[in-house]
Amino acid sequence: MDVFTPAELNYLRSTEGLARIATVGPDGTPHVTPVGWSVAADQRAIEVGGKNLSATKKFRDIARTGRAALVIDEVLPPWRPQGIEVRGHAEATTDPRPLIRLYPRRIHSWGFEGASGTRTIAGHSAGTPAEQRYAVVRKTHYDPERLGDGAALAEFQVLHAAQPGYQGSVLVDAGEGVRIAVTIWESEQHAAAARAALGAPIRQLLDPMMTEPAQLVALGPLVAGDLLLDRTGGSRA
């Protein structure tokens, strides 16, 4: 599926200079910075690189939120602005090198021949290819007496569901305190970021109820399923 129009690709390939990328910090404050950029080889994303990229605020913001916006523009004389704005899902990856990839969900282009105005990219889920959804399966042994009324589990699930990229989860009571949890994330990067962010709540809320450490059963790309997943904390039939 084409993301950029031929006119937009022609503009991007003929434009030189810096772009500006916008992210959001933990306190909700926006952050804008100039960046180098290129069109991905598959033409489905904008890639942002740079020196010490993984140590930057924009990289950390994207790893946490999975969202960004980027503007590539210029002004031709005497006064002819032209450019492209891209909003969508963003990934902060480190393999094989630090890189930000921005998958368009909304594109606005203006000022050049063939500019298409504003449009939503059909067939994208928040700009993320469906095949990138990522599943994590864990088996946990709890002391049934320590589980009590389940309040601690419920509190943790609220924090769990609030993590960026959370797509839904299923918790199976296998008996005798054994629980199997299947969690779906928008991408592997979101799963990794959530694991880091939830370390303290796990130690505080879940570890005291466990009889042994949680066991990672499986993780990997989601290849099939018949649940309709939402982003509000669970699945719906």
C-alpha positions in Angstrom: 0.0 0.0 0.0 1.3 3.4 -1.0 1.7 5.9 1.9 3.1 8.9 0.2 1.8 10.1 -3.2 4.2 10.3 -6.1 4.3 14.1 -5.9 5.1 13.9 -2.1 7.9 11.3 -2.7 9.3 13.5 -5.5 9.2 16.5 -3.1 10.9 14.5 -0.3 13.6 13.2 -2.5 14.4 16.7 -3.9 14.4 18.5 -0.6 17.5 19.0 1.5 18.1 20.3 5.0 16.7 19.6 8.4 13.3 18.6 9.5 11.7 19.3 12.9 10.3 16.5 15.1 7.9 17.0 17.9 7.5 14.7 20.9 5.8 14.9 24.3 7.6 14.6 27.6 6.4 12.7 30.7 4.8 15.8 32.1 2.9 16.5 28.8 5.3 19.3 27.7 5.9 19.3 23.9 9.5 19.2 22.7 10.6 20.2 19.2 14.1 19.7 17.8 15.8 19.8 14.3 16.8 16.4 12.9 18.3 14.8 9.9 16.0 12.5 8.0 15.4 10.2 5.0 12.6 8.2 3.4 12.7 4.6 4.5 13.7 2.1 1.8 10.1 0.6 1.8 8.7 4.2 1.4 6.3 3.6 4.3 8.1 5.7 6.9 10.4 8.6 7.6 13.6 7.7 9.3 15.5 10.0 11.7 19.1 9.4 12.7 21.8 11.4 14.4 24.8 11.4 16.6 24.2 9.9 20.1 20.5 9.5 19.1 19.6 7.0 21.8 20.7 9.5 24.5 18.4 12.2 23.3 15.1 13.4 24.9 13.2 12.8 21.6 14.4 9.2 21.5 13.3 8.6 25.1 10.0 10.3 24.5 9.2 8.1 21.5 10.3 5.0 23.3 7.8 5.8 26.0 4.8 7.2 24.0 5.2 5.7 20.5 4.0 9.0 19.0 5.6 11.9 17.1 5.0 14.5 14.5 7.5 15.8 11.9 7.6 18.8 9.5 9.8 19.0 6.4 9.5 22.4 4.7 11.1 25.3 3.0 10.3 28.8 1.6 11.1 29.5 -2.0 11.5 33.2 -3.2 9.8 35.5 -3.2 7.5 33.9 -0.6 6.4 30.4 -1.6 6.1 28.0 1.4 6.0 24.3 0.7 6.3 21.2 2.8 5.0 18.1 4.4 3.8 17.4 7.9 3.6 13.8 9.1 1.9 12.6 12.3 1.7 9.0 13.5 3.2 6.0 15.3 6.9 6.2 16.0 9.5 3.6 17.0 12.8 4.2 18.8 15.0 1.2 17.8 18.6 0.3 18.6 19.1 -2.7 16.3 21.3 -2.6 14.3 21.8 1.1 15.2 19.8 3.8 17.0 17.0 5.0 14.7 13.6 6.6 14.9 11.0 5.5 12.3 7.8 7.5 11.9 4.8 5.7 10.3 2.3 8.2 8.9 -1.2 8.2 10.2 -2.0 11.8 9.0 -0.1 13.6 6.2 -0.5 17.3 5.3 1.3 18.6 2.2 1.2 22.1 0.7 2.8 24.5 -1.7 4.1 22.2 -4.5 2.6 20.7 -7.6 0.5 17.6 -6.6 0.4 18.5 -2.9 -2.7 16.7 -1.5 -3.8 18.7 1.5 -4.6 16.7 4.6 -5.5 13.1 4.6 -5.6 10.0 6.9 -3.7 6.9 5.7 -6.3 4.2 5.3 -5.4 0.7 6.4 -3.0 1.8 9.2 -3.7 1.2 12.9 -2.2 4.3 14.4 0.3 4.1 11.6 1.5 0.7 12.6 1.5 -2.3 10.3 -0.8 -5.0 11.8 1.9 -7.6 11.5 4.1 -5.7 14.0 1.8 -6.4 17.0 3.6 -8.3 19.6 2.5 -10.9 22.2 4.0 -11.7 25.6 2.9 -14.8 27.6 3.8 -15.2 31.2 3.0 -17.8 33.9 2.8 -16.7 37.5 2.4 -18.7 40.7 0.6 -16.8 43.4 -0.2 -17.8 47.0 -4.0 -18.0 46.9 -4.3 -16.6 50.4 -2.2 -13.5 49.5 -4.3 -12.8 46.4 -7.2 -11.9 48.7 -9.9 -10.0 46.9 -7.7 -9.3 43.9 -7.3 -5.6 44.6 -3.6 -5.6 44.0 -4.0 -7.4 40.7 -6.7 -4.9 39.7 -4.5 -1.9 40.6 -1.6 -3.3 38.6 -3.8 -3.9 35.6 -4.9 -0.2 35.6 -1.2 0.7 35.4 -0.5 -2.0 32.8 -3.3 -0.9 30.5 -2.2 2.8 30.7 1.2 2.0 29.1 1.7 3.3 25.5 1.2 0.7 22.9 -1.0 -1.6 25.1 -3.5 -3.4 22.9 -5.2 -5.8 25.4 -4.7 -8.8 27.6 -6.2 -12.1 28.7 -5.7 -13.5 32.2 -6.4 -17.2 32.7 -6.9 -18.7 36.2 -5.3 -22.2 35.8 -6.0 -23.1 39.4 -4.0 -23.4 42.6 -2.8 -19.9 42.3 -1.4 -20.3 38.7 -2.3 -17.5 36.3 -1.4 -17.3 32.6 -1.3 -13.8 31.1 -1.3 -13.1 27.4 -0.6 -9.4 26.6 -0.7 -7.8 23.2 1.4 -4.7 22.4 1.5 -2.5 19.4 5.1 -3.4 18.8 8.1 -5.1 20.4 9.5 -1.7 21.4 6.3 -0.9 23.3 6.5 -4.2 25.1 10.1 -3.5 26.1 9.3 0.0 27.3 6.4 -1.2 29.4 8.5 -3.9 31.0 11.0 -1.2 32.1 8.3 1.2 33.3 6.4 -1.4 35.3 9.4 -2.8 37.2 8.6 -0.8 40.4 4.8 -1.6 40.4 5.6 -5.3 39.9 7.9 -5.4 42.8 5.4 -3.5 45.0 2.1 -5.1 44.0 2.8 -8.5 42.5 6.0 -9.9 43.9 4.7 -10.1 47.5 1.9 -12.4 46.4 4.2 -14.8 44.3 5.5 -18.1 45.5 8.1 -18.1 42.8 9.3 -15.7 40.1 7.1 -15.2 37.1 8.0 -17.4 34.1 8.3 -16.0 30.6 6.6 -18.6 28.5 6.8 -17.0 25.0 7.1 -13.7 23.2 7.0 -12.8 19.6 5.0 -11.3 16.7 1.2 -11.8 16.8 0.4 -13.9 13.7 -3.3 -14.8 14.3 -6.2 -14.2 16.7 -10.0 -13.9 16.8 -10.3 -11.3 19.6 -11.2 -7.7 18.8 -8.6 -5.8 20.8 -9.1 -2.2 21.9 -6.8 0.2 23.7 -8.9 0.8 26.9 -7.6 -2.1 29.0 -8.8 -5.3 27.5 -10.5 -7.2 24.7 -14.1 -7.2 23.5 -16.0 -10.0 21.8 
